[in-house]
Amino acid sequence: MIRSMTGYGSARATCAGLDLKLEIKSVNNRYLDCSVRLPRNLLFAEETVKTAVQRSLSRGKADVFVTVEGGLDSDSTVTVNQALAEGYAAAIQTLAERLDLEPGLTAYELSRFPDVLCLEKREADREEVLRDLNALAERAMEDFDAMRRREGQKLRDDIASRLDTIEVLVSEVERRSPETVTEYRERLYKKLCEVLEKPGVDEQRILTEAAVFADRVAVDEETVRLRSHIAQLRGMLETGSPIGRKMDFLIQEFNREANTIGSKCSDGAITKTVIELKSEIEKIREQVQNIE
């Protein structure tokens, strides 16, 4: 099944005593560009998270966010720097005595002096964090891929529908093309009669001119190739991602054949059909840009 490059996924778990949440979102990009944002105490795990993303995503711009929630606070303790607190208190007492002031010092006020209270956090075990974070990333990627598959199905259905329209338009070109040769032969015959001022002209000359015109405006090769491209693209829609780049190259071939048909045919009806054909091809090209 094809997958979209655009998606979002998340997962949450307790990893090595830490309550972690991992989120990933991605948008279209020609190549894989993965950015990971981690808390400072988990920066060592960046490569582990990137590797997990690369196993599921071949191209696109992915942003991964890992945040630490409530679990970290439960592993934190507040300690008192007793010696420093006593030093502050003694200094304030001395200052009060020398300047004949009231000390007026409370425990709360003393605690606000620099480094009197210290927050100590438990150092997480790196191996345990890496193992648990890798498992968390895998869960987030499963959620992420589920959304990308849903979006990919919508893209597939839209492209398949437009291929049906393109096939109808190609049939219209094939039907109309021989008619342009017949109309050209009739116009040529009428014109020559007017120029020569006589009803009868050399029929062989008319046939020769019509044959030259038919060869010049023939689009059989182009319509055959277009039908081949349609079949190839339909086959790609049934394969799994990554397939976006191949589709992009194939759409360029669609455009080349449509442009050639447009340049060969001066018939108004075919020109209108070619415009509709190119419009559908462009819409498919836009959708292909979203496919991994």
N, C-alpha and C positions, 0 to 999 in steps of 0.2 A: 504493500500500500504506500502511495506517495504521502509525503509529509510536508507541511508548511514550515518555512523558516521562522515564522512568527508564533510565539507561544509563551506560556507562563506556567510555572510549577512551583510547589513549595512542600516542605516537610518539616516536622518538628520532632525532637527526641532529646532524651537526656544522654549526653555523651561524656563519659569520664566524670560524672558528677555535675556537669554543666548543662543547663537547659538551653539548647541551641535551636535556632530556626534558620533554615536555609531556603532562600528564594532564588529562582532563576527566571529571567525573561530574555527574549531574543527578538531581533528584527532582521530584516533582509540585509545581506551583505554578500559581496562576491566571494569572499574567502571567510575562513573561520577566524573570528576575533573574540577571544574570551577574556573578560575582565573579572577578577575576583576581589571582593572587599571583605576583609576579616577584621575582627577585633585585634588589637595590638598583641595581646598575649597568645593569639592563635595564628600569627603570620607564618609560622613554620609549616602550616598545613596548606598553603596556597597551591602548591604543585599537585597535591593529592586531589583537591577539588577540581582543578583544571583537567586532570587526567580523566576523572569521572565524567566530566562534560564532553570531552573529546571522544569518549567511547560511544556517545549517542548522537552527537551533532557533528556533521562534516563541514558545514558552512553556515554563516550567519553571524551577527554581532550579538554575543551573549553577555549579559551582566549577571553576576552571581553575588548575592548578599548573604553573609552569615552573621547573625546577631546573637548575642548572649543575653538571655533573659533572667528571670528570678533565681534560677539555681545558683548563680555565681555568688549572690549575696549571702546565701545560707552557708557558704563555705568561707565566708570572710569573718574575721574577728577584729575587735577593737582593743588595742593594748594601750597602757599608760606608760609614758616615759617618766618613771618615778623620779629619777635623779634630776631630770630637766625641770619637772614641775616644782620640786623642792628648791631648785636654784632660782626659778622665777619668783616663788613665794618669798624666799629669803631676800632677794634683791628688792622686791617691792616693800618689804618690812623695813629694810635698811633705809630706803628712800623716804618712807613715811616718818621714821624716827629723826632723820637728819633735817627734814624740812618741816617737822612738826605737823604732819598731816595724818588724817585718818586713813588706815590701810583700805578698809571697805572692800576687800577682795573676797569674792565668792568662788565656789568650786566651778561654776559655769564659766565665770570670767577667766579663771585660770586655764580652763580647758581650751579656750579659744586662742591661747598663745601658740605660736608656731611649734609644731612637732610634739606638743604635749600628748595629744591623742594620735595614734597611728593605726591605719587600716591595713591589716595583713590578709592577703588572699592566698588560699592554698594553691601551691604550684601543681598544675595538672600534669599527669603522666603523658608524655608525648606519644608513646606508642599506642596507648589506649585511646587518646584523642584522635589520632590518625585513623585507627581502625573504625572507631565509631562514626567519625565524620565521613569516611568513605561510604559506610552503610547508609548514612543520612542522605548523602548526595545521590546515591542510587535510587532511593525512594523518591526524592524530589524529581529526578530525571524521569522516572516512570510517570509521575503526574504531568510533567512537562511534555513528554512524548504523547500521552493520551490526548492532550489538547491539540498538539500538532497533527496528529492523525485525523482528528475530527475536522480541522481546518483543511487538511489535505484532501479529504473526501469531498468537501464542498468545491475545492479547486478542480478536482478531477471531473465532477459532474458538470461544472460550467464549461470546461474545455471540451468535453465530449459533446455537449450540446452545440457548441460553436463549430466543431468539426462536422457535425451533421449539416449545419447551415452552409459551410464552405463546400461540402460535397454537392449540395443542391445548386450552388452558384456555378461550380465547375461544369455541372451537367448543362446548365443554361448556356455557358460559353460554347460548349461542344455542339449544342443544338443550333445556336445562332451563327456560328462561324461559317458553315457551308452556305447559309442563306446570303451572307454578305457577298460571296463570290457570284452567286446567281444574280443578285441585284446589280453588282458591278458590271456583269456582262450585258445586262439589259440597258443600263445607263450608257455604256460604251457604244452599243449598237445604235441607240437613239442619237447619241452625239455625232457619230460618224455620218449617219444619214443626214443630219442637219448641215454638217460641214460640207459634205459632198453633194448635197442638194439632190439626192436620189434615194429612192426607197431601198434599193438593193445594194448591199456592200459585200465584200469578201468575207464569207462566213469563217473561213480558215483563219483569217487575220483576227477576227473576234475571239475565236477559240484560243489562239496563241496568246493574245493579250490577257485573256481571262486566266489562262494557265499560269502565266507569269505572276499575275496578281494573287492567285490562290497560293502559289508557292511562297510569296512574300508575306502573306498574312496568316499562313498556316500556324496553328497553335497546338497541334496534336501532341508534339513532344512535351510541351509545357503542361498540358492538362494531364498527360500520362504520368509525368513526374509529380505533379501535385497530388494525384490519387495515390501514388506510392508514398509520398510524405504523410498523407492522411493516415494510411495504414500503419506506417512506422510510429507515428505519434500515438495512435490508439494502442499499439502494442506497449509503448512506454508507460501509458497510463495504468497498465495492469501490472507493471513491475514495481518493486519497492524503491524507496529513496536510498542513496542520492541519485537523482536522475535529472535535476534541474538544468545543469550545464548542457547536457546532451540535447534536452528539449530546446534550450535557447539557440543552439547551433542549428537545429532543424528548422526552427521558425525563421531563421535568416534565409534558408532555402525556400520556404514558402513565399517570402517577400520577393525573392529574386524571380521566381516563376511568374508571380502576379505582375510584377513590373514589366517583364518581357511581354506578357500578353497585352498589357496596356499600351506598350510602345508599338506593337505590331498592328493593332486593330484601331482603325479610325471610325468604326461604326459606333454610333451614339448609344445603342442598346448595350453593346458589349462594354463600352466605356463605363456606363452606369453600373453594370454588373461587376466590373473590375474594382470600382470604387467601394462597393459593398463588400467585395471579397477582401480587399486590403483592410477595411475597417474591422472585419471579423478577425483577421490575422493579427492586427495590432492589439485587439482585446485579449487574444490568447497570449501574445507576447507579454502583456502586462501581468497576466496571471502566472505565467511561467516564472517571472521574476520572484514570486513568492515561494516557489517550490525548492526544497532542499536538493 
